[in-house]
């Protein structure tokens, strides 16, 4: 680190972690991860149609909020706290959580909860259907350099409830909600708040995550 002139990190959270390890802040540059949604720049996919078909009103008129977590199902991603939050909501039939991805946690943690469903790892061809079937994506991670799934969810029109301990893809009240802390009671309250409040959310991937902006940041 002493020999290098520049340290590139992918998020303010990563920069904060390096500063905590006494890395010279003047060397650190933040260059967010790039995400090109399926269907753009010649890539195959159907997320554009998914975005056009989804509206916030579709969440508000439903009698149940379908919450999706997709990724590594482990404690670092905040799954223990998320399951505890769903335990607090177990008597409220409006909320259901789907956990998708390889698990490092004993399923006994959620097996007694009727509002938590574990589907295991998904084939890449099944990921789009998982996003389309959900109303909101949640990422209560304890520490994550970025978590590209936030951008992937936004590209499918899903608002995101996200931790502060990750890449800043979510602007609170614009394309999702940012959790003020990771206590299970806070996660549960934020889920209820998302469902019951009249949010005017625009769930899109910001230009800061484009290939064009990446080249500008790297050269600059």
Rosetta blueprint (number, residue, H / E / L):
1 X L
2 X L
3 X L
4 X L
5 X L
6 X L
7 X E
8 X E
9 X E
10 X L
11 X L
12 X H
13 X H
14 X H
15 X H
16 X H
17 X H
18 X H
19 X H
20 X H
21 X L
22 X L
23 X L
24 X L
25 X H
26 X H
27 X H
28 X E
29 X E
30 X E
31 X L
32 X L
33 X L
34 X L
35 X L
36 X L
37 X L
38 X L
39 X L
40 X L
41 X L
42 X L
43 X L
44 X L
45 X L
46 X L
47 X H
48 X H
49 X H
50 X H
51 X H
52 X H
53 X H
54 X L
55 X L
56 X H
57 X H
58 X H
59 X H
60 X H
61 X L
62 X L
63 X L
64 X L
65 X E
66 X E
67 X E
68 X E
69 X E
70 X E
71 X L
72 X L
73 X E
74 X L
75 X L
76 X L
77 X L
78 X L
79 X H
80 X H
81 X H
82 X H
83 X H
84 X H
85 X H
86 X H
87 X H
88 X H
89 X L
90 X L
91 X L
92 X L
93 X L
94 X L
95 X E
96 X E
97 X E
98 X E
99 X E
100 X E
101 X L
102 X L
103 X E
104 X L
105 X L
106 X L
107 X H
108 X H
109 X H
110 X L
111 X L
112 X L
113 X L
114 X L
115 X L
116 X E
117 X E
118 X E
119 X E
120 X E
121 X L
122 X L
123 X L
124 X H
125 X H
126 X H
127 X H
128 X H
129 X H
130 X H
131 X H
132 X H
133 X L
134 X L
135 X L
136 X E
137 X E
138 X E
139 X E
140 X L
141 X L
142 X L
143 X L
144 X L
145 X L
146 X L
147 X L
148 X L
149 X H
150 X H
151 X H
152 X H
153 X H
154 X H
155 X H
156 X L
157 X L
158 X L
159 X E
160 X E
161 X E
162 X E
163 X L
164 X L
165 X L
166 X L
167 X L
168 X L
169 X L
170 X L
171 X L
172 X E
173 X L
174 X L
175 X L
176 X E
177 X E
178 X E
179 X L
180 X L
181 X L
182 X L
183 X L
184 X H
185 X H
186 X H
187 X H
188 X H
189 X H
190 X H
191 X H
192 X H
193 X H
194 X H
195 X H
196 X H
197 X L
198 X L
199 X L
200 X L
201 X L
202 X L
203 X L
204 X L
205 X L
206 X L
207 X H
208 X H
209 X H
210 X L
211 X H
212 X H
213 X H
214 X H
215 X H
216 X H
217 X H
218 X H
219 X H
220 X L
